[in-house]
């Protein structure tokens, strides 16, 4: 699916990485354009968040409103724009089509809890954040 094929009101999860740091933001599709989409602006401290810093890696996941399928678009470009009417938007461009990344029949639910993970037989533990969960699909197991 190409970015301009998603539907209005679809939700967007923006993942912004620089070095080892990753920040995540949520927004939604407001308008579809020929080569891009307009998303509801993300406001922090009464200012629109900017995504034009050099070195940022920006990926988005869009949950399409009608079929609830999640599409991931990598290395997108996000520009802040102001329309002639004075409305603010994030204009999002993706050069490549998105790929389905969540084939579950259940929506993912945000948890955001701290936890501890032990990987394999290694006795060392790592601090983690449980970001989200979904209901297991018994039909596919």
TINU-799513 format. One line per 5 residues: number of its first residue (from 1); their letters; for each residue x, y, z of N, C-alpha, C, O. Coordinates in nm, 4 decimals. Example, Ala and Ser with C-alpha at 12.3 -4.5 7.8 and 13.67 -1.06 7.14 Angstrom:
2
1> AS> 1.3190:-0.5690:0.7800:1.2300:-0.4500:0.7800:1.3200:-0.3300:0.7800:1.4236:-0.3319:0.8465 ~ 1.2850:-0.2250:0.7080:1.3670:-0.1060:0.7140:1.2900:0.0030:0.7870:1.3409:0.1138:0.8039
# end
This chain:
141
1> XXXXX> 0.0840:-0.1165:0.0000:0.0000:0.0000:0.0000:0.0897:0.1244:0.0000:0.1883:0.1311:0.0733 ~ 0.0542:0.2208:-0.0821:0.1245:0.3476:-0.0818:0.0618:0.4392:0.0220:-0.0557:0.4256:0.0560 ~ 0.1415:0.5325:0.0718:0.0961:0.6186:0.1807:-0.0310:0.6950:0.1449:-0.1191:0.7119:0.2293 ~ -0.0412:0.7413:0.0204:-0.1600:0.8185:-0.0162:-0.2836:0.7306:-0.0407:-0.3877:0.7804:-0.0835 ~ -0.2719:0.5999:-0.0136:-0.3867:0.5098:-0.0230:-0.4506:0.4811:0.1129:-0.5545:0.4155:0.1198
6> XXXXX> -0.3892:0.5299:0.2209:-0.4511:0.5106:0.3530:-0.5740:0.5987:0.3628:-0.5936:0.6885:0.2809 ~ -0.6555:0.5737:0.4614:-0.7820:0.6455:0.4747:-0.7738:0.7575:0.5785:-0.6960:0.7512:0.6737 ~ -0.8564:0.8600:0.5571:-0.8696:0.9662:0.6573:-0.9072:0.9046:0.7910:-0.9760:0.8026:0.7971 ~ -0.8615:0.9675:0.8971:-0.8878:0.9254:1.0349:-0.8102:0.8005:1.0760:-0.8282:0.7518:1.1877 ~ -0.7238:0.7470:0.9882:-0.6383:0.6348:1.0274:-0.5371:0.6846:1.1296:-0.4938:0.7996:1.1230
11> XXXXX> -0.4993:0.5990:1.2239:-0.4041:0.6399:1.3271:-0.2611:0.6179:1.2792:-0.2329:0.5268:1.2014 ~ -0.1718:0.7035:1.3276:-0.0307:0.6986:1.2894:0.0535:0.6940:1.4160:0.0331:0.7729:1.5082 ~ 0.1483:0.6009:1.4196:0.2483:0.5952:1.5256:0.3815:0.6329:1.4607:0.4304:0.5617:1.3730 ~ 0.4395:0.7443:1.5035:0.5661:0.7925:1.4489:0.6783:0.7493:1.5418:0.6725:0.7739:1.6623 ~ 0.7800:0.6854:1.4865:0.8976:0.6434:1.5624:1.0178:0.7187:1.5074:1.0533:0.7046:1.3904
16> XXXXX> 1.0805:0.7996:1.5940:1.1914:0.8848:1.5530:1.3169:0.8390:1.6263:1.3203:0.8369:1.7493 ~ 1.4193:0.8027:1.5506:1.5428:0.7556:1.6106:1.6613:0.8414:1.5730:1.6750:0.8852:1.4588 ~ 1.7470:0.8646:1.6710:1.8757:0.9289:1.6472:1.9736:0.8629:1.7432:1.9571:0.8705:1.8649 ~ 2.0744:0.7990:1.6883:2.1659:0.7208:1.7725:2.0900:0.6076:1.8372:2.0189:0.5333:1.7694 ~ 2.1040:0.5934:1.9676:2.0367:0.4872:2.0417:1.9031:0.5323:2.1012:1.8338:0.4523:2.1641
21> XXXXX> 1.8668:0.6574:2.0826:1.7419:0.7094:2.1377:1.6291:0.6970:2.0374:1.6478:0.7213:1.9182 ~ 1.5117:0.6592:2.0861:1.3925:0.6513:2.0025:1.2787:0.7205:2.0763:1.2539:0.6936:2.1938 ~ 1.2102:0.8093:2.0065:1.0915:0.8749:2.0598:0.9726:0.8329:1.9762:0.9855:0.8101:1.8559 ~ 0.8558:0.8225:2.0401:0.7354:0.7842:1.9677:0.6257:0.8865:1.9906:0.6093:0.9400:2.1002 ~ 0.5512:0.9122:1.8840:0.4416:1.0088:1.8867:0.3217:0.9477:1.8156:0.3375:0.8675:1.7236
26> XXXXX> 0.2020:0.9858:1.8584:0.0796:0.9389:1.7935:0.0058:1.0565:1.7324:0.0040:1.1663:1.7881 ~ -0.0551:1.0322:1.6171:-0.1357:1.1331:1.5495:-0.2350:1.0606:1.4599:-0.2493:0.9388:1.4709 ~ -0.3035:1.1317:1.3718:-0.3957:1.0667:1.2789:-0.3972:1.1401:1.1460:-0.3607:1.2573:1.1366 ~ -0.4404:1.0677:1.0436:-0.4488:1.1224:0.9085:-0.5669:1.2190:0.9016:-0.6785:1.1857:0.9416 ~ -0.5406:1.3389:0.8502:-0.6450:1.4398:0.8353:-0.6876:1.4536:0.6896:-0.8060:1.4698:0.6599
31> XXXXX> -0.5900:1.4470:0.5989:-0.6206:1.4675:0.4574:-0.5208:1.3906:0.3709:-0.4027:1.3803:0.4038 ~ -0.5707:1.3373:0.2605:-0.4870:1.2640:0.1657:-0.4514:1.3581:0.0508:-0.5384:1.4250:-0.0051 ~ -0.3249:1.3625:0.0168:-0.2777:1.4435:-0.0958:-0.2279:1.3501:-0.2055:-0.2250:1.2284:-0.1871 ~ -0.1887:1.4068:-0.3196:-0.1445:1.3251:-0.4325:-0.0186:1.2448:-0.4009:-0.0110:1.1267:-0.4348 ~ 0.0800:1.3066:-0.3366:0.2070:1.2397:-0.3070:0.2346:1.2259:-0.1578:0.3419:1.1795:-0.1194
36> XXXXX> 0.1394:1.2655:-0.0726:0.1650:1.2675:0.0715:0.0333:1.2611:0.1476:-0.0743:1.2496:0.0890 ~ 0.0450:1.2689:0.2794:-0.0727:1.2823:0.3648:-0.0493:1.3987:0.4605:0.0650:1.4322:0.4919 ~ -0.1562:1.4589:0.5058:-0.1503:1.5586:0.6118:-0.1950:1.4905:0.7403:-0.2981:1.4233:0.7436 ~ -0.1171:1.5084:0.8455:-0.1499:1.4511:0.9754:-0.1752:1.5629:1.0754:-0.1223:1.6734:1.0633 ~ -0.2569:1.5312:1.1735:-0.2851:1.6242:1.2829:-0.1525:1.6618:1.3490:-0.0707:1.5740:1.3768
41> XXXXX> -0.1302:1.7900:1.3745:-0.0007:1.8307:1.4318:0.0173:1.7805:1.5750:-0.0779:1.7738:1.6527 ~ 0.1409:1.7456:1.6075:0.1771:1.7055:1.7436:0.2295:1.8306:1.8127:0.3274:1.8908:1.7684 ~ 0.1647:1.8687:1.9197:0.1984:1.9924:1.9903:0.2575:1.9581:2.1267:0.1996:1.8803:2.2025 ~ 0.3726:2.0167:2.1570:0.4366:2.0042:2.2879:0.4786:2.1442:2.3319:0.5400:2.2175:2.2544 ~ 0.4462:2.1815:2.4549:0.4790:2.3139:2.5090:0.4309:2.4258:2.4159:0.5028:2.5224:2.3903
46> XXXXX> 0.3085:2.4106:2.3663:0.2436:2.5084:2.2787:0.3146:2.5299:2.1456:0.2927:2.6320:2.0804 ~ 0.3997:2.4350:2.1036:0.4698:2.4445:1.9759:0.4542:2.3135:1.9004:0.4444:2.2067:1.9607 ~ 0.4521:2.3228:1.7677:0.4441:2.2028:1.6851:0.5798:2.1332:1.6849:0.6830:2.1979:1.6677 ~ 0.5797:2.0016:1.7039:0.7030:1.9233:1.7042:0.7599:1.9216:1.5626:0.6871:1.9013:1.4655 ~ 0.8911:1.9433:1.5524:0.9583:1.9411:1.4226:1.0356:1.8117:1.4029:1.0890:1.7547:1.4980
51> XXXXX> 1.0409:1.7661:1.2787:1.1085:1.6408:1.2462:1.2162:1.6608:1.1401:1.2463:1.5685:1.0644 ~ 1.2743:1.7798:1.1340:1.3700:1.8088:1.0269:1.5155:1.8085:1.0731:1.6039:1.8483:0.9971 ~ 1.5418:1.7652:1.1945:1.6786:1.7596:1.2452:1.7610:1.6602:1.1637:1.7144:1.5503:1.1332 ~ 1.8824:1.6989:1.1288:1.9699:1.6130:1.0508:2.0023:1.4855:1.1288:2.0272:1.4905:1.2492 ~ 2.0017:1.3719:1.0598:2.0374:1.2452:1.1218:1.9218:1.1661:1.1792:1.9428:1.0561:1.2303
56> XXXXX> 1.7998:1.2187:1.1726:1.6845:1.1460:1.2250:1.6459:1.0324:1.1310:1.6493:1.0473:1.0089 ~ 1.6093:0.9199:1.1891:1.5508:0.8105:1.1132:1.4053:0.8028:1.1562:1.3753:0.7783:1.2730 ~ 1.3153:0.8239:1.0610:1.1727:0.8306:1.0934:1.0982:0.7183:1.0220:1.1019:0.7066:0.8995 ~ 1.0310:0.6369:1.1014:0.9436:0.5318:1.0496:0.8051:0.5558:1.1062:0.7907:0.6078:1.2168 ~ 0.7037:0.5180:1.0308:0.5675:0.5304:1.0814:0.4926:0.3996:1.0620:0.5196:0.3238:0.9689
61> XXXXX> 0.3985:0.3750:1.1511:0.3025:0.2661:1.1356:0.1649:0.3304:1.1274:0.1272:0.4111:1.2123 ~ 0.0910:0.2935:1.0242:-0.0437:0.3467:1.0038:-0.1426:0.2326:1.0185:-0.1308:0.1299:0.9516 ~ -0.2404:0.2510:1.1064:-0.3484:0.1538:1.1203:-0.4634:0.2047:1.0348:-0.5308:0.3014:1.0704 ~ -0.4851:0.1382:0.9211:-0.5872:0.1818:0.8266:-0.7253:0.1696:0.8909:-0.7584:0.0660:0.9487 ~ -0.8046:0.2742:0.8809:-0.9294:0.2828:0.9565:-1.0292:0.1711:0.9245:-1.0887:0.1152:1.0166
66> XXXXX> -1.0489:0.1374:0.7988:-1.1559:0.0429:0.7642:-1.1211:-0.1026:0.7939:-1.2053:-0.1763:0.8452 ~ -0.9983:-0.1457:0.7627:-0.9651:-0.2874:0.7806:-0.8758:-0.3141:0.9015:-0.8458:-0.4296:0.9318 ~ -0.8329:-0.2083:0.9710:-0.7491:-0.2170:1.0902:-0.6160:-0.2878:1.0651:-0.5534:-0.3353:1.1598 ~ -0.5721:-0.2956:0.9410:-0.4406:-0.3517:0.9110:-0.3354:-0.2448:0.9356:-0.3577:-0.1266:0.9091 ~ -0.2195:-0.2879:0.9870:-0.1105:-0.1954:1.0170:-0.0057:-0.2040:0.9070:0.0412:-0.3122:0.8718
71> XXXXX> 0.0301:-0.0870:0.8533:0.1308:-0.0775:0.7488:0.2485:0.0035:0.8007:0.2300:0.1108:0.8581 ~ 0.3692:-0.0474:0.7807:0.4894:0.0249:0.8225:0.5552:0.0888:0.7011:0.5758:0.0244:0.5982 ~ 0.5878:0.2178:0.7155:0.6585:0.2940:0.6135:0.7907:0.3381:0.6743:0.7923:0.4031:0.7788 ~ 0.9014:0.3035:0.6099:1.0336:0.3348:0.6624:1.0937:0.4571:0.5939:1.0640:0.4880:0.4785 ~ 1.1791:0.5251:0.6693:1.2538:0.6413:0.6180:1.1629:0.7454:0.5541:1.1864:0.7897:0.4417
76> XXXXX> 1.0596:0.7834:0.6269:0.9680:0.8859:0.5765:1.0246:1.0244:0.6038:1.1167:1.0411:0.6838 ~ 0.9683:1.1221:0.5365:1.0041:1.2626:0.5566:0.8801:1.3330:0.6108:0.7703:1.3170:0.5576 ~ 0.8987:1.4110:0.7171:0.7870:1.4850:0.7761:0.8230:1.6331:0.7776:0.9244:1.6735:0.8346 ~ 0.7386:1.7124:0.7141:0.7560:1.8579:0.7118:0.6378:1.9235:0.7818:0.5238:1.8789:0.7686 ~ 0.6660:2.0283:0.8553:0.5593:2.1063:0.9164:0.5129:2.2103:0.8151:0.5944:2.2815:0.7563
81> XXXXX> 0.3817:2.2186:0.7952:0.3295:2.3162:0.6998:0.2167:2.3966:0.7632:0.1519:2.3539:0.8588 ~ 0.1965:2.5127:0.7068:0.0872:2.5998:0.7471:0.0104:2.6347:0.6208:0.0680:2.6881:0.5260 ~ -0.1177:2.6055:0.6185:-0.1989:2.6329:0.5009:-0.2268:2.7827:0.4911:-0.2076:2.8554:0.5885 ~ -0.2720:2.8297:0.3743:-0.3091:2.9721:0.3614:-0.4162:3.0140:0.4627:-0.4272:3.1313:0.4981 ~ -0.4949:2.9161:0.5084:-0.5987:2.9465:0.6091:-0.5423:2.9508:0.7504:-0.6147:2.9822:0.8449
86> XXXXX> -0.4133:2.9194:0.7658:-0.3484:2.9233:0.8966:-0.3509:2.7927:0.9736:-0.3110:2.7903:1.0900 ~ -0.3964:2.6836:0.9126:-0.3992:2.5542:0.9814:-0.2610:2.4890:0.9745:-0.1919:2.4975:0.8730 ~ -0.2223:2.4239:1.0843:-0.0936:2.3538:1.0919:-0.1136:2.2045:1.0707:-0.2103:2.1457:1.1192 ~ -0.0197:2.1436:0.9967:-0.0208:2.0000:0.9723:0.1216:1.9488:0.9666:0.2161:2.0252:0.9468 ~ 0.1358:1.8173:0.9845:0.2585:1.7476:0.9482:0.2306:1.6887:0.8102:0.1357:1.6121:0.7937
91> XXXXX> 0.3116:1.7235:0.7120:0.2993:1.6618:0.5804:0.3997:1.5473:0.5761:0.5190:1.5673:0.5991 ~ 0.3507:1.4275:0.5466:0.4340:1.3077:0.5522:0.4489:1.2489:0.4117:0.3510:1.2295:0.3397 ~ 0.5746:1.2211:0.3749:0.6087:1.1625:0.2451:0.6757:1.0276:0.2680:0.7549:1.0123:0.3610 ~ 0.6439:0.9295:0.1829:0.7111:0.7988:0.1853:0.7458:0.7615:0.0420:0.6592:0.7598:-0.0455 ~ 0.8731:0.7316:0.0187:0.9171:0.6964:-0.1161:0.8757:0.5555:-0.1552:0.8492:0.5284:-0.2724
96> XXXXX> 0.8701:0.4663:-0.0582:0.8410:0.3251:-0.0849:0.7039:0.2886:-0.0272:0.6569:0.3531:0.0665 ~ 0.6398:0.1856:-0.0829:0.5119:0.1418:-0.0253:0.5320:0.0830:0.1136:0.6407:0.0362:0.1475 ~ 0.4266:0.0859:0.1928:0.4306:0.0277:0.3260:0.4057:-0.1212:0.3205:0.3461:-0.1725:0.2257 ~ 0.4522:-0.1902:0.4235:0.4348:-0.3356:0.4335:0.3508:-0.3678:0.5555:0.3628:-0.3024:0.6591 ~ 0.2661:-0.4686:0.5433:0.1854:-0.5121:0.6576:0.2794:-0.5684:0.7633:0.3641:-0.6527:0.7334
101> XXXXX> 0.2642:-0.5214:0.8876:0.3525:-0.5669:0.9942:0.2795:-0.6365:1.1078:0.3435:-0.7026:1.1897 ~ 0.1498:-0.6241:1.1153:0.0749:-0.6848:1.2249:-0.0386:-0.7660:1.1650:-0.1379:-0.7096:1.1190 ~ -0.0249:-0.8969:1.1651:-0.1262:-0.9809:1.1010:-0.2247:-1.0384:1.2017:-0.3001:-1.1304:1.1697 ~ -0.2243:-0.9850:1.3223:-0.3175:-1.0343:1.4244:-0.4583:-0.9829:1.3936:-0.4759:-0.8819:1.3255 ~ -0.5569:-1.0543:1.4449:-0.6955:-1.0093:1.4307:-0.7368:-0.9173:1.5445:-0.8467:-0.8620:1.5427
106> XXXXX> -0.6494:-0.9003:1.6437:-0.6820:-0.8167:1.7587:-0.5954:-0.6912:1.7570:-0.4803:-0.6937:1.7135 ~ -0.6524:-0.5837:1.8044:-0.5777:-0.4583:1.8137:-0.4733:-0.4690:1.9235:-0.4901:-0.5441:2.0195 ~ -0.3663:-0.3940:1.9085:-0.2642:-0.3872:2.0121:-0.3071:-0.2814:2.1136:-0.3619:-0.1773:2.0774 ~ -0.2814:-0.3095:2.2401:-0.3197:-0.2198:2.3491:-0.1936:-0.1698:2.4181:-0.1089:-0.2499:2.4578 ~ -0.1801:-0.0391:2.4328:-0.0642:0.0222:2.4966:-0.0616:-0.0146:2.6442:-0.1628:-0.0040:2.7135
111> XXXXX> 0.0570:-0.0585:2.6928:0.0754:-0.0931:2.8335:0.1712:0.0062:2.8996:0.1346:0.0707:2.9978 ~ 0.2937:0.0194:2.8468:0.3904:0.1155:2.8977:0.4430:0.0872:3.0374:0.4700:0.1807:3.1128 ~ 0.4583:-0.0407:3.0739:0.5087:-0.0768:3.2066:0.6564:-0.1138:3.2010:0.7036:-0.1695:3.1018 ~ 0.7290:-0.0824:3.3082:0.8678:-0.1254:3.3190:0.8710:-0.2747:3.3495:0.7824:-0.3279:3.4164 ~ 0.9746:-0.3412:3.2994:0.9891:-0.4830:3.3250:1.1350:-0.5235:3.3186:1.2227:-0.4397:3.2974
116> XXXXX> 1.1609:-0.6530:3.3373:1.2960:-0.7078:3.3294:1.2898:-0.8275:3.2365:1.2015:-0.9123:3.2496 ~ 1.3845:-0.8351:3.1413:1.3877:-0.9456:3.0455:1.5168:-1.0240:3.0605:1.6231:-0.9672:3.0855 ~ 1.5060:-1.1558:3.0449:1.6220:-1.2437:3.0416:1.6165:-1.3137:2.9070:1.5172:-1.3795:2.8757 ~ 1.7211:-1.3008:2.8272:1.7218:-1.3528:2.6916:1.7950:-1.4861:2.6869:1.9119:-1.4954:2.7243 ~ 1.7247:-1.5891:2.6406:1.7843:-1.7223:2.6285:1.8288:-1.7777:2.7624:1.7640:-1.7567:2.8649
121> XXXXX> 1.9411:-1.8492:2.7596:1.9954:-1.9098:2.8811:2.0859:-1.8132:2.9571:2.1347:-1.8456:3.0654 ~ 2.1080:-1.6964:2.9013:2.1905:-1.5940:2.9643:2.1276:-1.5537:3.0973:2.0076:-1.5268:3.1028 ~ 2.2067:-1.5490:3.2044:2.1536:-1.5121:3.3350:2.1423:-1.3610:3.3532:2.0781:-1.3137:3.4470 ~ 2.2050:-1.2859:3.2633:2.1996:-1.1406:3.2728:2.0578:-1.0930:3.2389:1.9937:-1.1455:3.1478 ~ 2.0103:-0.9933:3.3131:1.8784:-0.9360:3.2867:1.8936:-0.7952:3.2311:1.9957:-0.7291:3.2501
126> XXXXX> 1.7901:-0.7518:3.1626:1.7903:-0.6197:3.0994:1.6622:-0.5464:3.1356:1.5546:-0.6062:3.1362 ~ 1.6724:-0.4175:3.1658:1.5491:-0.3415:3.1885:1.4789:-0.3182:3.0541:1.5434:-0.2851:2.9546 ~ 1.3483:-0.3355:3.0523:1.2692:-0.3185:2.9305:1.1421:-0.2420:2.9621:1.1058:-0.2236:3.0782 ~ 1.0752:-0.1977:2.8564:0.9426:-0.1388:2.8696:0.8473:-0.2258:2.7892:0.8687:-0.2488:2.6702 ~ 0.7428:-0.2737:2.8537:0.6394:-0.3498:2.7838:0.5521:-0.2461:2.7148:0.4703:-0.1794:2.7782
131> XXXXX> 0.5707:-0.2337:2.5840:0.5033:-0.1274:2.5097:0.3567:-0.1587:2.4843:0.2691:-0.0784:2.5164 ~ 0.3301:-0.2760:2.4263:0.1921:-0.3087:2.3947:0.1719:-0.4594:2.3892:0.2676:-0.5365:2.3817 ~ 0.0455:-0.4996:2.3931:0.0105:-0.6416:2.3851:-0.1109:-0.6549:2.2938:-0.1780:-0.5566:2.2623 ~ -0.1375:-0.7786:2.2521:-0.2617:-0.8071:2.1808:-0.3114:-0.9444:2.2248:-0.2363:-1.0231:2.2826 ~ -0.4360:-0.9718:2.1974:-0.4950:-1.1006:2.2309:-0.4407:-1.2041:2.1320:-0.4313:-1.1775:2.0122
136> XXXXX> -0.4053:-1.3218:2.1829:-0.3552:-1.4286:2.0968:-0.4689:-1.4805:2.0095:-0.5801:-1.5033:2.0572 ~ -0.4396:-1.4986:1.8822:-0.5367:-1.5499:1.7880:-0.5314:-1.7022:1.7896:-0.4401:-1.7603:1.7310 ~ -0.6264:-1.7681:1.8548:-0.6249:-1.9143:1.8703:-0.6437:-1.9870:1.7378:-0.6030:-2.1025:1.7253 ~ -0.7034:-1.9231:1.6399:-0.7278:-1.9888:1.5114:-0.5977:-2.0144:1.4365:-0.5878:-2.1123:1.3625 ~ -0.4978:-1.9283:1.4542:-0.3727:-1.9413:1.3772:-0.2673:-2.0216:1.4504:-0.1576:-2.0382:1.3971
141> X> -0.2946:-2.0729:1.5713:-0.1946:-2.1499:1.6459:-0.2171:-2.2978:1.6343:-0.1415:-2.3764:1.6913
# end
